[in-house]
């Protein structure tokens, strides 16, 4: 299969690219920088320098690649700027889908998130609506996720992977990432999240399992699919273990819970044969794959 991998040098994309090549696919990967283009080429794929916010440049690159499928792994998280990431979800996805139409491509696998669901009790499955009534700034994030998913669905087959909170190399939840800096008391640390040890529930996902799910999803039917590990957990459970893995003090446990922070189920993905190799954050935060692969 010929695959156009948008975001080939991101946290997921850089692991996904060699997996796709090893599976025998022909891949064209994108990066915004010359260093990223060189990295893609060194891995054995074709590469193109393009910004997803450049509609014409992206259309030209995708049409020239003549892919069978578009893989959307675009994010803009390096500056912890929610507006920038939302803009990429809105406009980047719009440009990517328009370019796919121009190239005659009708299949996309797109990265989304599993913590945009409406409030409720217990982990959310894919039938739960998104949190369209959320207050700001969460409301802007949910609107951007909704735009991404609705735009992707304009193609005949759109598989939307609602990833859990990513941890492992290259993510915010890595020993050299901004969460570790925030827990250590670094006043310059910036990330879009919380370090409160409350009863809010999260679902996690090792970044390598995210990449494996994207490979598995190449022939899945369209629609959203939660891609999370086996154990949703309260922050007062997982945060002390994460802090210990960083070698920093854990925040004191507090009461309270964000009503939307409920975690997610993964029965649908399991019914399609996907299983996370890192089945729980309990071992994921302390195993060798936490810092390297």
C-alpha positions in Angstrom: 0.0 0.0 0.0 1.2 3.5 -0.7 0.8 5.7 2.4 1.1 9.4 2.8 2.3 9.9 6.5 1.6 13.5 7.6 3.6 14.1 10.8 6.3 11.5 10.2 8.7 13.0 12.7 6.3 13.5 15.6 6.2 11.3 18.7 4.0 8.7 17.1 5.1 9.2 13.5 8.7 8.5 14.0 7.9 5.1 15.5 5.1 4.4 13.0 7.3 5.1 9.9 9.6 2.1 10.3 6.7 -0.1 11.3 4.9 0.7 8.0 8.1 0.1 6.0 8.7 -3.2 7.8 5.2 -4.3 6.9 6.1 -3.7 3.2 4.3 -0.4 2.6 5.6 2.4 0.4 5.6 5.6 2.5 6.0 9.3 1.8 6.5 11.2 5.0 6.2 14.9 5.8 8.2 17.2 7.9 8.4 21.0 8.3 12.2 21.0 8.6 15.2 19.9 6.6 16.4 17.9 9.5 13.1 16.1 9.6 13.2 15.4 5.9 16.7 13.9 6.3 15.5 11.7 9.2 12.7 10.3 7.1 15.0 9.6 4.2 17.5 7.9 6.5 14.7 5.5 7.6 14.2 4.5 4.0 11.0 6.4 3.0 10.4 9.2 0.5 10.2 12.6 2.2 8.7 16.0 1.5 9.1 19.3 3.3 5.7 20.8 3.8 3.7 22.6 6.4 0.1 21.3 6.8 -1.1 24.9 7.1 0.2 25.5 3.5 -2.9 24.2 1.6 -1.4 24.5 -1.9 1.9 23.0 -0.8 0.2 20.1 0.9 -2.1 19.5 -2.1 0.9 19.4 -4.5 2.8 17.0 -2.2 -0.1 14.6 -1.7 -1.1 14.5 -5.4 2.5 13.8 -6.4 2.8 11.0 -3.9 -0.3 9.2 -5.4 -1.1 7.4 -2.1 -3.8 4.8 -1.4 -4.3 6.1 2.2 -3.5 9.2 4.2 -2.2 8.8 7.7 -2.9 11.9 9.8 -0.4 12.1 12.8 -0.1 15.9 12.9 0.2 17.7 16.2 1.6 21.1 17.3 2.5 20.6 21.0 6.1 21.6 21.3 5.2 25.0 22.7 2.3 23.9 24.9 0.1 26.3 22.9 -3.5 25.0 22.8 -4.5 27.5 20.2 -1.7 26.4 17.8 -2.6 22.8 18.2 -6.3 23.5 17.7 -5.4 25.5 14.6 -3.6 22.5 13.2 -6.5 20.2 14.0 -8.9 22.6 12.2 -6.9 23.8 9.3 -4.3 21.1 9.0 -7.0 18.5 8.8 -9.0 20.6 6.3 -6.0 21.0 4.0 -5.1 17.3 4.3 -8.6 16.1 3.4 -8.9 18.6 0.6 -5.6 17.4 -0.8 -6.8 13.8 -0.4 -9.9 14.7 -2.5 -7.6 16.2 -5.1 -5.5 13.1 -5.3 -8.5 10.8 -5.5 -7.8 9.3 -2.0 -10.8 8.2 0.0 -9.3 6.5 3.0 -7.7 8.2 6.1 -6.5 7.1 9.5 -6.4 10.1 11.8 -5.0 10.7 15.3 -7.6 12.0 17.8 -7.9 11.9 21.7 -9.9 9.9 24.2 -10.4 12.7 26.8 -12.9 14.9 24.9 -16.0 12.9 26.0 -18.9 14.4 27.8 -19.0 14.1 31.6 -20.3 10.9 33.1 -19.6 8.0 35.4 -17.3 5.2 34.3 -15.0 5.0 31.3 -16.5 6.2 28.0 -17.0 4.1 25.0 -17.3 5.4 21.4 -21.1 5.9 21.7 -20.6 8.7 24.2 -20.9 12.2 22.6 -18.0 14.7 22.8 -18.2 17.4 25.4 -19.8 20.1 23.3 -21.0 22.0 26.4 -17.5 22.3 28.0 -16.5 25.6 29.5 -13.4 27.3 28.1 -10.6 26.6 27.5 -11.6 23.0 27.3 -14.4 24.0 24.9 -11.9 25.2 22.3 -10.1 21.9 22.5 -13.2 19.8 22.1 -14.3 22.0 19.2 -11.0 21.4 17.4 -11.2 17.7 18.0 -14.8 17.7 16.6 -13.6 19.6 13.6 -10.8 17.2 13.0 -13.1 14.2 13.2 -15.9 15.7 11.1 -13.5 16.8 8.4 -11.8 13.4 8.2 -15.3 11.8 7.9 -15.8 13.6 4.6 -13.7 10.9 3.0 -15.4 7.6 2.3 -13.5 5.7 5.1 -12.2 7.6 8.1 -10.7 5.6 11.0 -10.3 8.0 13.9 -7.9 6.7 16.6 -8.8 8.3 19.9 -5.5 7.8 21.7 -5.1 7.8 25.5 -2.6 10.2 27.1 0.7 9.3 25.5 3.8 8.5 27.5 7.2 7.2 26.6 10.0 8.6 24.5 9.3 11.9 22.8 6.1 12.6 24.8 5.3 15.1 27.5 5.2 12.2 30.0 8.8 11.2 29.5 11.6 11.8 32.0 12.9 14.7 29.9 9.4 16.2 29.2 7.5 19.1 30.6 5.4 17.0 33.1 8.6 15.9 34.8 9.8 19.5 34.9 6.5 20.7 36.4 6.6 18.0 39.1 10.1 19.0 39.9 8.9 22.6 40.5 10.4 24.2 37.4 8.5 27.5 37.0 9.2 27.6 33.3 7.5 24.3 32.6 4.6 24.6 30.1 2.2 21.9 29.2 -1.6 21.5 28.7 -2.5 19.4 31.7 -2.6 19.1 35.5 -0.3 17.7 38.2 -3.0 17.5 40.8 -3.3 14.2 42.6 -7.1 14.2 42.6 -9.8 11.7 41.7 -9.9 12.6 38.0 -9.6 9.5 35.9 -7.3 9.2 32.9 -6.5 6.5 30.3 -2.9 6.2 29.2 -1.2 4.7 26.1 2.4 4.0 25.5 3.5 5.8 22.3 4.7 2.6 20.7 1.3 1.0 21.2 -0.2 4.1 19.5 2.0 3.5 16.5 1.1 -0.2 16.4 -2.6 0.6 16.5 -2.2 2.9 13.5 -0.7 0.0 11.5 -3.5 -2.3 12.6 -6.1 0.3 11.6 -5.0 0.4 7.9 -7.8 -2.0 7.0 -10.4 -1.2 9.8 -13.8 0.1 9.0 -14.4 3.8 9.5 -15.4 5.5 12.7 -13.9 6.4 16.0 -12.0 3.8 18.1 -10.6 4.3 21.6 -6.9 3.3 21.7 -6.0 3.1 25.4 -4.4 0.7 27.9 -6.3 -1.7 30.1 -6.4 0.4 33.3 -8.1 3.8 33.6 -7.0 5.3 36.9 -7.4 8.3 39.2 -4.6 10.8 39.3 -4.0 10.0 43.0 -3.1 6.5 41.9 -0.9 7.0 38.9 0.7 10.4 39.7 2.8 9.1 42.7 4.2 6.3 40.5 5.0 8.7 37.7 6.7 11.1 40.1 8.7 8.2 41.6 9.9 7.2 38.1 11.1 10.8 37.6 12.8 10.8 41.0 10.8 13.8 42.3 8.3 14.2 45.2 4.7 13.3 44.5 2.0 15.9 45.0 -0.2 15.4 48.1 -3.5 13.7 47.3 -6.5 16.0 47.1 -10.2 15.4 46.8 -12.4 16.4 43.8 -12.6 15.3 40.2 -13.1 16.9 36.9 -16.5 15.4 35.7 -15.2 14.9 32.2 -12.1 13.0 33.4 -13.5 9.5 33.2 -11.1 7.5 31.1 -12.1 5.4 28.1 -12.8 1.7 27.2 -11.1 -0.2 24.5 -13.4 -3.1 23.8 -14.0 -2.0 20.2 -10.3 -2.0 19.4 -9.8 -5.4 21.2 -12.7 -6.8 19.1 -10.6 -5.9 16.0 -7.6 -7.7 17.3 -5.6 -4.9 18.8 -4.0 -5.3 22.2 -1.6 -2.9 24.0 1.8 -4.4 24.6 2.1 -2.1 27.6 -1.2 -3.1 29.2 -1.0 -0.7 32.1 0.7 2.4 33.2 1.8 0.6 36.4 4.5 -1.3 34.5 4.8 1.2 31.6 6.0 4.0 33.9 8.7 1.8 35.3 9.7 -0.5 32.4 12.6 0.0 30.0 10.2 1.3 27.3 9.6 4.4 29.4 12.8 6.0 28.4 13.9 4.1 25.3 12.5 1.5 22.9 
